[in-house]
Amino acid sequence: MLTDTDVETAARNGAVRPKEVYESKGCRAQCGNCVPGVVCILRQLARQGRMVMPEVAVHPDMQAI
């Protein structure tokens, strides 16, 4: 069973997808009913800036706006 704290800890350690959250706890989603809740928490953490966001590679021809 995953708790909110488990999701937050996984996000602080770099998890950005539900699969990565489950992997951080050594488990996997069985029926999938908890996945929407995990996604919701990850989105909240991202909005609050409490999540490590992965680096995004930018093609050299693209410029920041």
PERA-V263466 format. One line per field, one symbol per residue. ss: DSSP state (2 for helix, 1 for strand, 0 for the rest). psi: psi as a letter, one per 40 degrees, with the letter a starting at -180 (. if undefined). burial: # if it has 24 or more other ideal C-beta (glycine too) atoms within 12 Angstrom, else .. A space follows every 50 residues. Layout:
# PERA-V263466
ss = ???
psi = ???
burial = ???
This chain:
# PERA-V263466
ss = 00022222222200000222222220000000002222222222222200 000000000000000
psi = hhidddddddddeeheidddddddefaihceededddddddddddddeff ihhihhhhhdeiii.
burial = .#...###.##...##.#.###.#.........#...#..##..#..... #..............
